[in-house]
Amino acid sequence: MPVWASRELLIQGQELREYAERGWESDELRKRAVIEAHTKLANILVKFENLVNQAAENGRDTVGIEAMRAKVKEIQQSMLRTAV
């Protein structure tokens, strides 16, 4: 279950990146979208942390979940670099 859930979270992260990077009518709207996406990505990363902890507690391998979490973290960091 955690690997499946982590894939869903990764897809959500990718969709948020696409949302924030789409063509916005103004710089203000783009900034708002980036802030919204960043906030949602932060929530996704918390969910990843919970999945990692759950998998570890159940004696399951966390490598796949960690890799997907790293991808979402990179999406978040990339978004922050381009927003500044």
PyMOL Python script that loads the backbone (N, CA, C, O; Angstrom):
from pymol import cmd

cmd.read_pdbstr("""\
ATOM      1  N   MET A   1       0.821  -1.214   0.000  1.00  0.00           N
ATOM      2  CA  MET A   1       0.000   0.000   0.000  1.00  0.00           C
ATOM      3  C   MET A   1       0.854   1.264   0.000  1.00  0.00           C
ATOM      4  O   MET A   1       0.550   2.161  -0.786  1.00  0.00           O
ATOM      5  N   PRO A   2       1.900   1.409   0.818  1.00  0.00           N
ATOM      6  CA  PRO A   2       2.663   2.651   0.810  1.00  0.00           C
ATOM      7  C   PRO A   2       3.289   3.005  -0.541  1.00  0.00           C
ATOM      8  O   PRO A   2       3.332   4.181  -0.902  1.00  0.00           O
ATOM      9  N   VAL A   3       3.777   2.011  -1.297  1.00  0.00           N
ATOM     10  CA  VAL A   3       4.382   2.334  -2.591  1.00  0.00           C
ATOM     11  C   VAL A   3       3.326   2.861  -3.549  1.00  0.00           C
ATOM     12  O   VAL A   3       3.572   3.823  -4.275  1.00  0.00           O
ATOM     13  N   TRP A   4       2.164   2.245  -3.556  1.00  0.00           N
ATOM     14  CA  TRP A   4       1.073   2.721  -4.404  1.00  0.00           C
ATOM     15  C   TRP A   4       0.691   4.144  -4.008  1.00  0.00           C
ATOM     16  O   TRP A   4       0.522   5.003  -4.873  1.00  0.00           O
ATOM     17  N   ALA A   5       0.555   4.398  -2.721  1.00  0.00           N
ATOM     18  CA  ALA A   5       0.193   5.726  -2.239  1.00  0.00           C
ATOM     19  C   ALA A   5       1.279   6.741  -2.582  1.00  0.00           C
ATOM     20  O   ALA A   5       0.975   7.888  -2.908  1.00  0.00           O
ATOM     21  N   SER A   6       2.525   6.332  -2.510  1.00  0.00           N
ATOM     22  CA  SER A   6       3.606   7.264  -2.830  1.00  0.00           C
ATOM     23  C   SER A   6       3.610   7.618  -4.314  1.00  0.00           C
ATOM     24  O   SER A   6       3.954   8.741  -4.681  1.00  0.00           O
ATOM     25  N   ARG A   7       3.231   6.669  -5.170  1.00  0.00           N
ATOM     26  CA  ARG A   7       3.109   6.986  -6.608  1.00  0.00           C
ATOM     27  C   ARG A   7       2.040   8.043  -6.833  1.00  0.00           C
ATOM     28  O   ARG A   7       2.218   8.967  -7.627  1.00  0.00           O
ATOM     29  N   GLU A   8       0.929   7.896  -6.125  1.00  0.00           N
ATOM     30  CA  GLU A   8      -0.147   8.888  -6.237  1.00  0.00           C
ATOM     31  C   GLU A   8       0.334  10.267  -5.782  1.00  0.00           C
ATOM     32  O   GLU A   8       0.014  11.278  -6.407  1.00  0.00           O
ATOM     33  N   LEU A   9       1.091  10.304  -4.706  1.00  0.00           N
ATOM     34  CA  LEU A   9       1.618  11.582  -4.217  1.00  0.00           C
ATOM     35  C   LEU A   9       2.606  12.182  -5.212  1.00  0.00           C
ATOM     36  O   LEU A   9       2.623  13.397  -5.412  1.00  0.00           O
ATOM     37  N   LEU A  10       3.422  11.350  -5.830  1.00  0.00           N
ATOM     38  CA  LEU A  10       4.359  11.834  -6.848  1.00  0.00           C
ATOM     39  C   LEU A  10       3.595  12.438  -8.026  1.00  0.00           C
ATOM     40  O   LEU A  10       3.956  13.508  -8.516  1.00  0.00           O
ATOM     41  N   ILE A  11       2.560  11.769  -8.473  1.00  0.00           N
ATOM     42  CA  ILE A  11       1.741  12.293  -9.577  1.00  0.00           C
ATOM     43  C   ILE A  11       1.117  13.634  -9.190  1.00  0.00           C
ATOM     44  O   ILE A  11       1.081  14.560 -10.001  1.00  0.00           O
ATOM     45  N   GLN A  12       0.633  13.738  -7.970  1.00  0.00           N
ATOM     46  CA  GLN A  12       0.071  15.004  -7.501  1.00  0.00           C
ATOM     47  C   GLN A  12       1.130  16.109  -7.535  1.00  0.00           C
ATOM     48  O   GLN A  12       0.848  17.239  -7.932  1.00  0.00           O
ATOM     49  N   GLY A  13       2.340  15.772  -7.118  1.00  0.00           N
ATOM     50  CA  GLY A  13       3.428  16.743  -7.149  1.00  0.00           C
ATOM     51  C   GLY A  13       3.737  17.208  -8.561  1.00  0.00           C
ATOM     52  O   GLY A  13       3.950  18.398  -8.793  1.00  0.00           O
ATOM     53  N   GLN A  14       3.761  16.290  -9.489  1.00  0.00           N
ATOM     54  CA  GLN A  14       4.022  16.632 -10.888  1.00  0.00           C
ATOM     55  C   GLN A  14       2.903  17.504 -11.448  1.00  0.00           C
ATOM     56  O   GLN A  14       3.164  18.444 -12.199  1.00  0.00           O
ATOM     57  N   GLU A  15       1.668  17.197 -11.089  1.00  0.00           N
ATOM     58  CA  GLU A  15       0.534  18.002 -11.542  1.00  0.00           C
ATOM     59  C   GLU A  15       0.599  19.413 -10.968  1.00  0.00           C
ATOM     60  O   GLU A  15       0.257  20.377 -11.653  1.00  0.00           O
ATOM     61  N   LEU A  16       1.031  19.539  -9.729  1.00  0.00           N
ATOM     62  CA  LEU A  16       1.181  20.864  -9.127  1.00  0.00           C
ATOM     63  C   LEU A  16       2.254  21.683  -9.840  1.00  0.00           C
ATOM     64  O   LEU A  16       2.106  22.891 -10.018  1.00  0.00           O
ATOM     65  N   ARG A  17       3.337  21.016 -10.245  1.00  0.00           N
ATOM     66  CA  ARG A  17       4.383  21.716 -11.000  1.00  0.00           C
ATOM     67  C   ARG A  17       3.806  22.244 -12.313  1.00  0.00           C
ATOM     68  O   ARG A  17       4.024  23.400 -12.674  1.00  0.00           O
ATOM     69  N   GLU A  18       3.076  21.398 -13.013  1.00  0.00           N
ATOM     70  CA  GLU A  18       2.470  21.812 -14.280  1.00  0.00           C
ATOM     71  C   GLU A  18       1.502  22.973 -14.074  1.00  0.00           C
ATOM     72  O   GLU A  18       1.467  23.907 -14.876  1.00  0.00           O
ATOM     73  N   TYR A  19       0.729  22.914 -13.015  1.00  0.00           N
ATOM     74  CA  TYR A  19      -0.213  23.983 -12.689  1.00  0.00           C
ATOM     75  C   TYR A  19       0.526  25.301 -12.471  1.00  0.00           C
ATOM     76  O   TYR A  19       0.143  26.329 -13.029  1.00  0.00           O
ATOM     77  N   ALA A  20       1.564  25.272 -11.675  1.00  0.00           N
ATOM     78  CA  ALA A  20       2.288  26.502 -11.341  1.00  0.00           C
ATOM     79  C   ALA A  20       3.054  27.067 -12.538  1.00  0.00           C
ATOM     80  O   ALA A  20       3.240  28.279 -12.641  1.00  0.00           O
ATOM     81  N   GLU A  21       3.495  26.194 -13.436  1.00  0.00           N
ATOM     82  CA  GLU A  21       4.323  26.636 -14.550  1.00  0.00           C
ATOM     83  C   GLU A  21       3.540  26.981 -15.805  1.00  0.00           C
ATOM     84  O   GLU A  21       4.125  27.412 -16.799  1.00  0.00           O
ATOM     85  N   ARG A  22       2.235  26.799 -15.773  1.00  0.00           N
ATOM     86  CA  ARG A  22       1.459  27.120 -16.978  1.00  0.00           C
ATOM     87  C   ARG A  22       1.484  28.617 -17.241  1.00  0.00           C
ATOM     88  O   ARG A  22       1.903  29.396 -16.385  1.00  0.00           O
ATOM     89  N   GLY A  23       1.047  29.008 -18.396  1.00  0.00           N
ATOM     90  CA  GLY A  23       1.044  30.434 -18.736  1.00  0.00           C
ATOM     91  C   GLY A  23      -0.029  31.192 -17.978  1.00  0.00           C
ATOM     92  O   GLY A  23      -1.222  30.945 -18.158  1.00  0.00           O
ATOM     93  N   TRP A  24       0.395  32.107 -17.139  1.00  0.00           N
ATOM     94  CA  TRP A  24      -0.534  32.911 -16.350  1.00  0.00           C
ATOM     95  C   TRP A  24      -0.668  34.291 -16.983  1.00  0.00           C
ATOM     96  O   TRP A  24       0.257  34.778 -17.633  1.00  0.00           O
ATOM     97  N   GLU A  25      -1.826  34.914 -16.790  1.00  0.00           N
ATOM     98  CA  GLU A  25      -2.104  36.216 -17.395  1.00  0.00           C
ATOM     99  C   GLU A  25      -1.248  37.328 -16.811  1.00  0.00           C
ATOM    100  O   GLU A  25      -0.986  38.334 -17.470  1.00  0.00           O
ATOM    101  N   SER A  26      -0.816  37.140 -15.573  1.00  0.00           N
ATOM    102  CA  SER A  26       0.001  38.184 -14.945  1.00  0.00           C
ATOM    103  C   SER A  26       1.020  37.542 -14.014  1.00  0.00           C
ATOM    104  O   SER A  26       0.898  36.379 -13.629  1.00  0.00           O
ATOM    105  N   ASP A  27       2.012  38.324 -13.672  1.00  0.00           N
ATOM    106  CA  ASP A  27       3.029  37.852 -12.737  1.00  0.00           C
ATOM    107  C   ASP A  27       2.423  37.605 -11.362  1.00  0.00           C
ATOM    108  O   ASP A  27       2.838  36.691 -10.649  1.00  0.00           O
ATOM    109  N   GLU A  28       1.451  38.412 -10.997  1.00  0.00           N
ATOM    110  CA  GLU A  28       0.783  38.247  -9.698  1.00  0.00           C
ATOM    111  C   GLU A  28       0.066  36.903  -9.621  1.00  0.00           C
ATOM    112  O   GLU A  28       0.163  36.204  -8.613  1.00  0.00           O
ATOM    113  N   LEU A  29      -0.647  36.542 -10.677  1.00  0.00           N
ATOM    114  CA  LEU A  29      -1.339  35.246 -10.696  1.00  0.00           C
ATOM    115  C   LEU A  29      -0.339  34.094 -10.655  1.00  0.00           C
ATOM    116  O   LEU A  29      -0.581  33.082  -9.998  1.00  0.00           O
ATOM    117  N   ARG A  30       0.774  34.245 -11.350  1.00  0.00           N
ATOM    118  CA  ARG A  30       1.812  33.208 -11.343  1.00  0.00           C
ATOM    119  C   ARG A  30       2.375  33.036  -9.937  1.00  0.00           C
ATOM    120  O   ARG A  30       2.556  31.912  -9.470  1.00  0.00           O
ATOM    121  N   LYS A  31       2.650  34.149  -9.263  1.00  0.00           N
ATOM    122  CA  LYS A  31       3.183  34.077  -7.901  1.00  0.00           C
ATOM    123  C   LYS A  31       2.202  33.394  -6.956  1.00  0.00           C
ATOM    124  O   LYS A  31       2.599  32.592  -6.112  1.00  0.00           O
ATOM    125  N   ARG A  32       0.929  33.713  -7.102  1.00  0.00           N
ATOM    126  CA  ARG A  32      -0.085  33.077  -6.248  1.00  0.00           C
ATOM    127  C   ARG A  32      -0.140  31.573  -6.500  1.00  0.00           C
ATOM    128  O   ARG A  32      -0.263  30.777  -5.570  1.00  0.00           O
ATOM    129  N   ALA A  33      -0.047  31.201  -7.771  1.00  0.00           N
ATOM    130  CA  ALA A  33      -0.076  29.773  -8.123  1.00  0.00           C
ATOM    131  C   ALA A  33       1.127  29.048  -7.537  1.00  0.00           C
ATOM    132  O   ALA A  33       1.001  27.929  -7.041  1.00  0.00           O
ATOM    133  N   VAL A  34       2.292  29.684  -7.594  1.00  0.00           N
ATOM    134  CA  VAL A  34       3.503  29.076  -7.044  1.00  0.00           C
ATOM    135  C   VAL A  34       3.378  28.907  -5.533  1.00  0.00           C
ATOM    136  O   VAL A  34       3.757  27.871  -4.987  1.00  0.00           O
ATOM    137  N   ILE A  35       2.848  29.922  -4.860  1.00  0.00           N
ATOM    138  CA  ILE A  35       2.661  29.829  -3.406  1.00  0.00           C
ATOM    139  C   ILE A  35       1.683  28.716  -3.069  1.00  0.00           C
ATOM    140  O   ILE A  35       1.926  27.929  -2.154  1.00  0.00           O
ATOM    141  N   GLU A  36       0.579  28.646  -3.801  1.00  0.00           N
ATOM    142  CA  GLU A  36      -0.405  27.587  -3.568  1.00  0.00           C
ATOM    143  C   GLU A  36       0.209  26.204  -3.795  1.00  0.00           C
ATOM    144  O   GLU A  36       0.028  25.291  -2.990  1.00  0.00           O
ATOM    145  N   ALA A  37       0.934  26.069  -4.902  1.00  0.00           N
ATOM    146  CA  ALA A  37       1.560  24.778  -5.218  1.00  0.00           C
ATOM    147  C   ALA A  37       2.598  24.419  -4.161  1.00  0.00           C
ATOM    148  O   ALA A  37       2.684  23.264  -3.744  1.00  0.00           O
ATOM    149  N   HIS A  38       3.378  25.391  -3.730  1.00  0.00           N
ATOM    150  CA  HIS A  38       4.403  25.138  -2.713  1.00  0.00           C
ATOM    151  C   HIS A  38       3.769  24.632  -1.427  1.00  0.00           C
ATOM    152  O   HIS A  38       4.260  23.681  -0.819  1.00  0.00           O
ATOM    153  N   THR A  39       2.686  25.264  -1.015  1.00  0.00           N
ATOM    154  CA  THR A  39       1.988  24.848   0.200  1.00  0.00           C
ATOM    155  C   THR A  39       1.482  23.411   0.071  1.00  0.00           C
ATOM    156  O   THR A  39       1.623  22.611   0.996  1.00  0.00           O
ATOM    157  N   LYS A  40       0.901  23.098  -1.066  1.00  0.00           N
ATOM    158  CA  LYS A  40       0.385  21.740  -1.279  1.00  0.00           C
ATOM    159  C   LYS A  40       1.521  20.727  -1.361  1.00  0.00           C
ATOM    160  O   LYS A  40       1.381  19.596  -0.894  1.00  0.00           O
ATOM    161  N   LEU A  41       2.641  21.125  -1.949  1.00  0.00           N
ATOM    162  CA  LEU A  41       3.800  20.229  -2.000  1.00  0.00           C
ATOM    163  C   LEU A  41       4.331  19.958  -0.596  1.00  0.00           C
ATOM    164  O   LEU A  41       4.739  18.838  -0.290  1.00  0.00           O
ATOM    165  N   ALA A  42       4.326  20.977   0.251  1.00  0.00           N
ATOM    166  CA  ALA A  42       4.765  20.784   1.642  1.00  0.00           C
ATOM    167  C   ALA A  42       3.871  19.760   2.340  1.00  0.00           C
ATOM    168  O   ALA A  42       4.359  18.928   3.104  1.00  0.00           O
ATOM    169  N   ASN A  43       2.567  19.821   2.079  1.00  0.00           N
ATOM    170  CA  ASN A  43       1.636  18.849   2.665  1.00  0.00           C
ATOM    171  C   ASN A  43       1.886  17.449   2.112  1.00  0.00           C
ATOM    172  O   ASN A  43       1.796  16.464   2.844  1.00  0.00           O
ATOM    173  N   ILE A  44       2.197  17.362   0.833  1.00  0.00           N
ATOM    174  CA  ILE A  44       2.512  16.066   0.223  1.00  0.00           C
ATOM    175  C   ILE A  44       3.766  15.477   0.864  1.00  0.00           C
ATOM    176  O   ILE A  44       3.828  14.274   1.121  1.00  0.00           O
ATOM    177  N   LEU A  45       4.754  16.315   1.120  1.00  0.00           N
ATOM    178  CA  LEU A  45       5.992  15.829   1.739  1.00  0.00           C
ATOM    179  C   LEU A  45       5.744  15.305   3.146  1.00  0.00           C
ATOM    180  O   LEU A  45       6.399  14.355   3.573  1.00  0.00           O
ATOM    181  N   VAL A  46       4.808  15.908   3.873  1.00  0.00           N
ATOM    182  CA  VAL A  46       4.430  15.396   5.195  1.00  0.00           C
ATOM    183  C   VAL A  46       3.797  14.012   5.045  1.00  0.00           C
ATOM    184  O   VAL A  46       4.074  13.109   5.834  1.00  0.00           O
ATOM    185  N   LYS A  47       2.955  13.852   4.041  1.00  0.00           N
ATOM    186  CA  LYS A  47       2.339  12.544   3.796  1.00  0.00           C
ATOM    187  C   LYS A  47       3.400  11.502   3.448  1.00  0.00           C
ATOM    188  O   LYS A  47       3.307  10.348   3.866  1.00  0.00           O
ATOM    189  N   PHE A  48       4.411  11.921   2.678  1.00  0.00           N
ATOM    190  CA  PHE A  48       5.508  11.005   2.371  1.00  0.00           C
ATOM    191  C   PHE A  48       6.216  10.572   3.648  1.00  0.00           C
ATOM    192  O   PHE A  48       6.548   9.397   3.807  1.00  0.00           O
ATOM    193  N   GLU A  49       6.446  11.497   4.542  1.00  0.00           N
ATOM    194  CA  GLU A  49       7.110  11.179   5.804  1.00  0.00           C
ATOM    195  C   GLU A  49       6.302  10.128   6.566  1.00  0.00           C
ATOM    196  O   GLU A  49       6.862   9.187   7.130  1.00  0.00           O
ATOM    197  N   ASN A  50       4.993  10.300   6.574  1.00  0.00           N
ATOM    198  CA  ASN A  50       4.129   9.328   7.239  1.00  0.00           C
ATOM    199  C   ASN A  50       4.218   7.954   6.573  1.00  0.00           C
ATOM    200  O   ASN A  50       4.242   6.930   7.256  1.00  0.00           O
ATOM    201  N   LEU A  51       4.266   7.934   5.242  1.00  0.00           N
ATOM    202  CA  LEU A  51       4.382   6.662   4.526  1.00  0.00           C
ATOM    203  C   LEU A  51       5.705   5.962   4.828  1.00  0.00           C
ATOM    204  O   LEU A  51       5.745   4.746   5.011  1.00  0.00           O
ATOM    205  N   VAL A  52       6.785   6.741   4.880  1.00  0.00           N
ATOM    206  CA  VAL A  52       8.093   6.174   5.196  1.00  0.00           C
ATOM    207  C   VAL A  52       8.070   5.571   6.603  1.00  0.00           C
ATOM    208  O   VAL A  52       8.534   4.451   6.819  1.00  0.00           O
ATOM    209  N   ASN A  53       7.532   6.317   7.536  1.00  0.00           N
ATOM    210  CA  ASN A  53       7.457   5.820   8.917  1.00  0.00           C
ATOM    211  C   ASN A  53       6.600   4.563   9.010  1.00  0.00           C
ATOM    212  O   ASN A  53       6.961   3.608   9.698  1.00  0.00           O
ATOM    213  N   GLN A  54       5.465   4.567   8.317  1.00  0.00           N
ATOM    214  CA  GLN A  54       4.568   3.412   8.326  1.00  0.00           C
ATOM    215  C   GLN A  54       5.258   2.187   7.729  1.00  0.00           C
ATOM    216  O   GLN A  54       5.173   1.090   8.281  1.00  0.00           O
ATOM    217  N   ALA A  55       5.932   2.378   6.612  1.00  0.00           N
ATOM    218  CA  ALA A  55       6.627   1.263   5.966  1.00  0.00           C
ATOM    219  C   ALA A  55       7.731   0.730   6.875  1.00  0.00           C
ATOM    220  O   ALA A  55       7.886  -0.482   7.027  1.00  0.00           O
ATOM    221  N   ALA A  56       8.493   1.634   7.475  1.00  0.00           N
ATOM    222  CA  ALA A  56       9.582   1.214   8.358  1.00  0.00           C
ATOM    223  C   ALA A  56       9.047   0.444   9.563  1.00  0.00           C
ATOM    224  O   ALA A  56       9.620  -0.567   9.969  1.00  0.00           O
ATOM    225  N   GLU A  57       7.947   0.930  10.129  1.00  0.00           N
ATOM    226  CA  GLU A  57       7.345   0.250  11.285  1.00  0.00           C
ATOM    227  C   GLU A  57       6.868  -1.153  10.930  1.00  0.00           C
ATOM    228  O   GLU A  57       6.861  -2.048  11.775  1.00  0.00           O
ATOM    229  N   ASN A  58       6.469  -1.337   9.674  1.00  0.00           N
ATOM    230  CA  ASN A  58       5.993  -2.641   9.222  1.00  0.00           C
ATOM    231  C   ASN A  58       7.108  -3.496   8.633  1.00  0.00           C
ATOM    232  O   ASN A  58       6.847  -4.561   8.073  1.00  0.00           O
ATOM    233  N   GLY A  59       8.343  -3.035   8.758  1.00  0.00           N
ATOM    234  CA  GLY A  59       9.484  -3.796   8.274  1.00  0.00           C
ATOM    235  C   GLY A  59       9.608  -3.844   6.761  1.00  0.00           C
ATOM    236  O   GLY A  59      10.240  -4.749   6.215  1.00  0.00           O
ATOM    237  N   ARG A  60       9.012  -2.881   6.085  1.00  0.00           N
ATOM    238  CA  ARG A  60       9.070  -2.847   4.626  1.00  0.00           C
ATOM    239  C   ARG A  60      10.200  -1.933   4.157  1.00  0.00           C
ATOM    240  O   ARG A  60      10.641  -1.034   4.873  1.00  0.00           O
ATOM    241  N   ASP A  61      10.645  -2.190   2.947  1.00  0.00           N
ATOM    242  CA  ASP A  61      11.701  -1.385   2.328  1.00  0.00           C
ATOM    243  C   ASP A  61      11.153   0.011   2.014  1.00  0.00           C
ATOM    244  O   ASP A  61      10.050   0.143   1.484  1.00  0.00           O
ATOM    245  N   THR A  62      11.917   1.034   2.338  1.00  0.00           N
ATOM    246  CA  THR A  62      11.470   2.404   2.108  1.00  0.00           C
ATOM    247  C   THR A  62      12.196   3.079   0.950  1.00  0.00           C
ATOM    248  O   THR A  62      11.971   4.262   0.694  1.00  0.00           O
ATOM    249  N   VAL A  63      13.054   2.359   0.251  1.00  0.00           N
ATOM    250  CA  VAL A  63      13.877   2.959  -0.805  1.00  0.00           C
ATOM    251  C   VAL A  63      13.013   3.578  -1.908  1.00  0.00           C
ATOM    252  O   VAL A  63      13.268   4.708  -2.325  1.00  0.00           O
ATOM    253  N   GLY A  64      12.002   2.859  -2.381  1.00  0.00           N
ATOM    254  CA  GLY A  64      11.142   3.379  -3.440  1.00  0.00           C
ATOM    255  C   GLY A  64      10.380   4.617  -3.008  1.00  0.00           C
ATOM    256  O   GLY A  64      10.266   5.586  -3.758  1.00  0.00           O
ATOM    257  N   ILE A  65       9.861   4.575  -1.797  1.00  0.00           N
ATOM    258  CA  ILE A  65       9.120   5.719  -1.265  1.00  0.00           C
ATOM    259  C   ILE A  65      10.050   6.918  -1.118  1.00  0.00           C
ATOM    260  O   ILE A  65       9.688   8.043  -1.463  1.00  0.00           O
ATOM    261  N   GLU A  66      11.255   6.667  -0.602  1.00  0.00           N
ATOM    262  CA  GLU A  66      12.244   7.736  -0.433  1.00  0.00           C
ATOM    263  C   GLU A  66      12.618   8.359  -1.776  1.00  0.00           C
ATOM    264  O   GLU A  66      12.790   9.575  -1.868  1.00  0.00           O
ATOM    265  N   ALA A  67      12.743   7.540  -2.809  1.00  0.00           N
ATOM    266  CA  ALA A  67      13.098   8.055  -4.137  1.00  0.00           C
ATOM    267  C   ALA A  67      11.996   8.959  -4.673  1.00  0.00           C
ATOM    268  O   ALA A  67      12.276  10.011  -5.247  1.00  0.00           O
ATOM    269  N   MET A  68      10.753   8.554  -4.489  1.00  0.00           N
ATOM    270  CA  MET A  68       9.638   9.386  -4.954  1.00  0.00           C
ATOM    271  C   MET A  68       9.523  10.660  -4.137  1.00  0.00           C
ATOM    272  O   MET A  68       9.200  11.721  -4.671  1.00  0.00           O
ATOM    273  N   ARG A  69       9.787  10.552  -2.841  1.00  0.00           N
ATOM    274  CA  ARG A  69       9.772  11.749  -1.997  1.00  0.00           C
ATOM    275  C   ARG A  69      10.850  12.722  -2.451  1.00  0.00           C
ATOM    276  O   ARG A  69      10.625  13.932  -2.470  1.00  0.00           O
ATOM    277  N   ALA A  70      12.012  12.207  -2.813  1.00  0.00           N
ATOM    278  CA  ALA A  70      13.099  13.067  -3.287  1.00  0.00           C
ATOM    279  C   ALA A  70      12.699  13.792  -4.576  1.00  0.00           C
ATOM    280  O   ALA A  70      13.064  14.951  -4.772  1.00  0.00           O
ATOM    281  N   LYS A  71      11.961  13.125  -5.442  1.00  0.00           N
ATOM    282  CA  LYS A  71      11.506  13.768  -6.683  1.00  0.00           C
ATOM    283  C   LYS A  71      10.549  14.913  -6.384  1.00  0.00           C
ATOM    284  O   LYS A  71      10.628  15.973  -7.005  1.00  0.00           O
ATOM    285  N   VAL A  72       9.646  14.697  -5.433  1.00  0.00           N
ATOM    286  CA  VAL A  72       8.706  15.760  -5.068  1.00  0.00           C
ATOM    287  C   VAL A  72       9.458  16.912  -4.402  1.00  0.00           C
ATOM    288  O   VAL A  72       9.152  18.079  -4.648  1.00  0.00           O
ATOM    289  N   LYS A  73      10.427  16.591  -3.573  1.00  0.00           N
ATOM    290  CA  LYS A  73      11.241  17.631  -2.931  1.00  0.00           C
ATOM    291  C   LYS A  73      11.974  18.449  -3.989  1.00  0.00           C
ATOM    292  O   LYS A  73      12.077  19.669  -3.864  1.00  0.00           O
ATOM    293  N   GLU A  74      12.480  17.795  -5.021  1.00  0.00           N
ATOM    294  CA  GLU A  74      13.163  18.503  -6.105  1.00  0.00           C
ATOM    295  C   GLU A  74      12.187  19.395  -6.869  1.00  0.00           C
ATOM    296  O   GLU A  74      12.546  20.504  -7.264  1.00  0.00           O
ATOM    297  N   ILE A  75      10.969  18.929  -7.080  1.00  0.00           N
ATOM    298  CA  ILE A  75       9.949  19.767  -7.729  1.00  0.00           C
ATOM    299  C   ILE A  75       9.739  21.029  -6.901  1.00  0.00           C
ATOM    300  O   ILE A  75       9.696  22.136  -7.437  1.00  0.00           O
ATOM    301  N   GLN A  76       9.610  20.849  -5.594  1.00  0.00           N
ATOM    302  CA  GLN A  76       9.398  21.982  -4.697  1.00  0.00           C
ATOM    303  C   GLN A  76      10.583  22.955  -4.744  1.00  0.00           C
ATOM    304  O   GLN A  76      10.393  24.165  -4.862  1.00  0.00           O
ATOM    305  N   GLN A  77      11.790  22.423  -4.652  1.00  0.00           N
ATOM    306  CA  GLN A  77      12.979  23.266  -4.668  1.00  0.00           C
ATOM    307  C   GLN A  77      13.133  23.992  -6.007  1.00  0.00           C
ATOM    308  O   GLN A  77      13.488  25.170  -6.036  1.00  0.00           O
ATOM    309  N   SER A  78      12.871  23.306  -7.092  1.00  0.00           N
ATOM    310  CA  SER A  78      12.957  23.904  -8.420  1.00  0.00           C
ATOM    311  C   SER A  78      11.950  25.043  -8.555  1.00  0.00           C
ATOM    312  O   SER A  78      12.261  26.099  -9.105  1.00  0.00           O
ATOM    313  N   MET A  79      10.764  24.816  -8.055  1.00  0.00           N
ATOM    314  CA  MET A  79       9.732  25.847  -8.105  1.00  0.00           C
ATOM    315  C   MET A  79      10.151  27.078  -7.316  1.00  0.00           C
ATOM    316  O   MET A  79       9.921  28.208  -7.746  1.00  0.00           O
ATOM    317  N   LEU A  80      10.761  26.855  -6.171  1.00  0.00           N
ATOM    318  CA  LEU A  80      11.227  27.981  -5.352  1.00  0.00           C
ATOM    319  C   LEU A  80      12.352  28.744  -6.032  1.00  0.00           C
ATOM    320  O   LEU A  80      12.409  29.971  -5.958  1.00  0.00           O
ATOM    321  N   ARG A  81      13.256  28.015  -6.700  1.00  0.00           N
ATOM    322  CA  ARG A  81      14.359  28.689  -7.404  1.00  0.00           C
ATOM    323  C   ARG A  81      13.840  29.567  -8.536  1.00  0.00           C
ATOM    324  O   ARG A  81      14.347  30.670  -8.742  1.00  0.00           O
ATOM    325  N   THR A  82      12.855  29.104  -9.260  1.00  0.00           N
ATOM    326  CA  THR A  82      12.339  29.884 -10.387  1.00  0.00           C
ATOM    327  C   THR A  82      11.429  31.006  -9.926  1.00  0.00           C
ATOM    328  O   THR A  82      11.239  31.977 -10.659  1.00  0.00           O
ATOM    329  N   ALA A  83      10.861  30.904  -8.738  1.00  0.00           N
ATOM    330  CA  ALA A  83       9.953  31.929  -8.238  1.00  0.00           C
ATOM    331  C   ALA A  83      10.694  33.140  -7.692  1.00  0.00           C
ATOM    332  O   ALA A  83      10.142  34.239  -7.625  1.00  0.00           O
ATOM    333  N   VAL A  84      11.928  32.935  -7.308  1.00  0.00           N
ATOM    334  CA  VAL A  84      12.691  34.039  -6.675  1.00  0.00           C
ATOM    335  C   VAL A  84      13.248  34.971  -7.702  1.00  0.00           C
ATOM    336  O   VAL A  84      13.912  35.948  -7.354  1.00  0.00           O
TER     337      VAL A  84
END
""", "prot")
cmd.dss("prot")
cmd.show_as("cartoon", "prot")
cmd.util.cbc("prot")
cmd.orient("prot")
